[in-house]
Amino acid sequence: MLGCLLLTGALALTGCSPHSSKPGGKDVASASGTARSSTSVPSGVATASGSAGPVTAASLSDSRLGYTVTSIPAGLDVTQVKVLQDFVAYDQVSWRLWVSGGQDTSKVPAVTTGNLQQQVSDDAADMLSKGQKAKTPVRVAVSEVAMSADGQSATVSYCVDMTKVTFVDAQGKDVTEPSVKARIPARNTMVPGSNGRWLASEEEETGEPNSCSVG
């Protein structure tokens, strides 16, 4: 997701940074990067080939999680494809946390760094203490993967559709805030980690609710 960004607005959790963008939130350092591609392609169309083969919107989706990538940028180079894959990996780890009610944060350090890592862990602990859970489906349309001039950061711009996401309390009662039922434009900053992995470092909402589309 939008990790904490959407979580904050979506889960109506107290204590999540207003800059986060998931069932939590999003804070992004403005990386002075140049966009390599901003043209999205429909699901199922390969855009670039890495060591694992062609990457498509369908291959990045997870039906068991209820997480669907509807579109990705065309013409990405190998580095941009890796950034995209690692962003989705982070986003899915976050959503699994919200769906499970914050039960297992062991994978958070592998996909995040800095303040965002602590924020996601704190949001998960908050959900766990309150007995809240998220229910998907959620849809994500990635519109751009832009590298900074020095190659030491990248920004992923996307739209997350939470119109069908709900949140329930420990008794299974729907506690979803009406404002959560929206399509949120957001951006995530990714930075190099170890073993060639890119880590999510910041998130932020980039526009008004329902000002973007997921196709």
C-alpha positions in Angstrom: 0.0 0.0 0.0 0.5 1.8 1.1 1.8 0.7 4.5 0.9 3.1 7.1 -0.4 5.8 4.8 -3.6 3.9 3.8 -3.7 2.3 7.2 -4.1 5.6 8.9 -6.8 6.8 6.8 -8.2 3.4 6.3 -8.0 1.7 9.6 -8.7 4.9 11.5 -5.9 3.9 13.8 -4.8 6.4 16.4 -1.1 7.1 16.5 -0.3 6.5 12.8 1.6 9.3 11.1 -0.6 11.5 8.8 2.1 11.1 6.2 1.6 7.3 6.0 -0.5 5.8 3.2 -1.8 2.4 4.0 -4.1 1.1 6.4 -1.4 3.3 8.0 0.3 6.2 6.2 3.0 7.6 3.8 5.9 10.0 4.0 8.2 10.5 1.1 11.4 12.4 0.8 11.2 14.3 -2.5 13.8 12.6 -4.6 15.1 14.7 -7.4 14.8 12.0 -10.0 13.9 11.8 -13.6 11.0 9.7 -14.6 12.0 6.9 -16.9 8.5 5.9 -17.7 5.0 7.1 -16.9 3.0 5.1 -19.4 1.1 2.3 -17.8 0.1 -0.9 -19.6 -2.8 -3.2 -18.9 -2.6 -6.2 -16.7 -0.9 -9.2 -18.3 1.4 -7.3 -20.5 5.2 -7.9 -19.9 7.2 -4.7 -19.6 10.7 -5.7 -18.8 12.7 -8.9 -18.3 14.9 -9.4 -15.3 16.6 -12.5 -14.0 13.3 -14.0 -13.0 11.8 -13.4 -16.5 9.1 -11.0 -17.7 7.3 -8.9 -15.1 3.6 -8.2 -15.5 0.8 -6.8 -13.5 -0.6 -10.3 -13.2 2.7 -11.7 -11.9 2.9 -9.1 -9.2 -0.7 -9.8 -8.0 -1.6 -12.2 -5.2 -5.1 -13.6 -5.4 -4.9 -15.3 -2.0 -4.2 -12.0 -0.4 -6.8 -10.2 -2.5 -4.1 -7.9 -3.8 -4.4 -7.0 -7.5 -2.0 -4.9 -9.5 -4.0 -3.5 -12.4 -1.3 -1.8 -14.4 2.4 -1.1 -14.4 4.6 1.3 -16.4 5.9 0.3 -19.8 9.6 0.5 -20.9 11.2 -0.1 -17.5 14.9 -1.0 -17.4 16.2 -3.8 -15.2 16.8 -1.6 -12.2 13.4 0.0 -12.3 11.8 -3.5 -12.6 13.7 -4.5 -9.4 12.4 -1.4 -7.6 8.9 -2.2 -8.7 9.1 -5.8 -7.5 10.5 -4.7 -4.2 7.9 -2.0 -3.7 5.1 -4.6 -4.3 6.8 -7.0 -1.9 6.8 -4.3 0.8 3.2 -3.4 0.0 2.1 -7.0 0.2 3.9 -7.6 3.5 2.1 -4.6 4.9 -1.3 -5.8 3.7 -0.7 -9.2 5.1 -0.1 -7.6 8.4 -3.3 -5.6 8.3 -5.3 -8.7 7.2 -3.9 -10.8 10.0 -4.5 -8.0 12.5 -0.8 -7.2 13.0 0.1 -10.7 14.2 3.6 -11.2 12.7 6.0 -8.3 12.0 9.0 -10.6 11.4 9.2 -9.8 7.6 8.9 -6.0 8.1 12.7 -5.4 8.5 13.3 -7.2 5.2 11.2 -4.8 3.2 11.5 -1.4 5.1 14.0 0.9 6.6 14.2 4.0 8.8 11.1 5.6 10.3 8.8 3.7 8.0 10.0 0.4 9.5 9.2 1.5 13.0 5.9 3.0 11.9 4.6 -0.1 10.2 5.6 -2.2 13.3 3.9 0.3 15.6 0.7 0.2 13.5 0.7 -3.5 13.5 1.1 -3.6 17.3 -1.8 -1.1 17.6 -4.1 -3.2 15.4 -3.1 -6.3 17.4 -3.9 -4.6 20.7 -7.3 -3.4 19.4 -8.2 -6.7 17.8 -8.8 -5.0 14.4 -8.3 -6.6 11.0 -8.5 -5.5 7.4 -10.4 -7.4 4.7 -9.4 -7.1 1.1 -9.8 -6.9 -2.0 -7.5 -4.0 -2.7 -6.3 -2.9 -6.2 -3.1 -1.0 -7.1 -2.2 0.8 -10.3 1.5 1.8 -10.6 1.9 4.8 -12.9 5.6 5.6 -12.6 9.0 4.3 -11.3 11.5 7.2 -11.3 15.2 7.0 -10.4 17.1 9.8 -8.7 20.0 11.3 -10.7 22.6 9.5 -8.5 20.7 6.2 -8.5 20.6 6.1 -4.7 16.8 6.4 -4.4 13.7 5.8 -6.5 10.1 6.9 -6.2 7.1 4.7 -7.1 3.9 6.6 -7.9 0.6 4.7 -7.8 -3.1 4.7 -7.0 -4.6 2.4 -4.4 -8.2 1.5 -4.6 -9.6 0.7 -1.2 -13.3 1.1 -2.1 -13.9 -2.6 -1.3 -11.6 -2.8 1.8 -13.3 -3.1 5.2 -12.0 -3.1 8.8 -13.6 -5.2 11.5 -13.1 -5.2 15.3 -12.4 -8.2 17.6 -16.1 -9.2 17.4 -16.2 -9.0 13.6 -18.2 -5.8 13.6 -17.5 -3.5 10.6 -15.7 -0.4 11.9 -14.6 1.0 8.5 -14.5 4.8 8.4 -16.4 6.1 5.3 -13.4 8.1 4.3 -11.4 4.9 3.8 -13.6 3.9 0.9 -11.6 5.8 -1.7 -9.0 5.6 -4.4 -5.8 7.2 -2.9 -3.0 8.6 -5.0 0.3 7.9 -3.3 4.1 7.8 -3.7 6.7 5.6 -2.0 10.5 6.3 -1.7 12.7 3.3 -2.1 16.4 3.1 -1.2 19.1 0.5 -1.7 19.4 -2.1 1.0 21.5 -5.2 1.3 21.7 -8.1 -1.2 20.5 -5.9 -4.0 17.1 -5.3 -2.4 15.3 -2.0 -2.4 13.7 -1.0 0.8 10.6 1.2 1.4 11.8 4.2 3.4 8.9 6.8 3.2 5.4 7.1 1.9 3.0 9.9 1.3 -0.4 10.7 -0.2 0.0 12.9 -3.3 -3.5 14.2 -4.0 -7.1 14.3 -2.9 -9.1 11.0 -2.5 -10.6 9.7 -5.7 -8.4 11.9 -7.8 -6.7 8.8 -9.4 -7.9 5.6 -11.2 -6.9 2.0 -11.1 -8.5 1.1 -14.4 
